[in-house]
Amino acid sequence: MSDNALSILAFAAYHRLVSGERVTSVIRKDGAGHEADPKGVEELTERGLATAGETEIELGSEAQEAVETLVTALRGTVGR
């Protein structure tokens, strides 16, 4: 998977860490100039990992599990 696509999962992992809750979607465009990487969005949708609307990216179950794996990996390696 490209860094473009991984950046979107990393953004979801950030929200998972901050909220403490499973993340099922992230903002694609916030109206303030911030936007998910278009190539990453395209890759995730082509792989069937997400569906994207104009302003939001819905993560499929496999992408949600990948986010959980990222969070677990971060917790297990940082600060040791």
N, C-alpha and C positions, 0 to 999 in steps of 0.2 A: 504494500500500500504506500502511496506517495506521501511525502511530508505535507502536501496540500490537504489531503484527506485526513491525515493524522492530526493536523492542527484543529480541525473541527471536533474530533474526539477529545483532544486535550482541553479544548474550551468547555466541553461537556463535563470532563473530569474536574475542572476547576469549579464548576457550579455544583457538582456532586459533593465536593469537599466543603464548600461554603454552606450549602443548605443541609447537608446530612441526609438528603433524600435522593432516591433514584431519579435520574434525569431521562426524560422521554423525548424532549425536544429542546432545541436551542434557537436563538434568534438568528435569522439569516441577514436581515438588514434592520437596523434600529432607527433609521430616520435621522440620525445625528452624524452620519458619515461612516459608521462602523459597519463592515460587511464581511461575512464569511467568504473565504477564498472560493471564487467561482469554479476553478478547476477541481478543488476538493469536493465541492457540492456535486459537481457532475460525476466525479468518480464514485462517491458514496451512492448516488442514485443509480448509476449504471451497474454497480455491484449488487444492487438490491438491499443495501444496508440502511437506506433512508429514503424518504420522500420529501421533496422540497416545494414549498409554496413561495410566494413573493417575499414574505417576511419571516418565515419560520421553517426549520428543518426538523421533521419528525424522524426520530431514530427508531429503526426496527429493533427487534429483540436481540439480534446478533451484535449490532452496534452498541446497544445498551450493556450487554455483557462485556464487550471490549472496554467500555468505560469503567465498569466495575473492576476489571482486571488491571487497568491502568492505576486506579486508585489503590488497589491492594498492593501492587508493585511499588508504588511511591511510599506507602506506609511501611513496607518491609525493607526498604533500602536506605532511606534518608535518615541520617542521624545515628547510624550504627557505628 
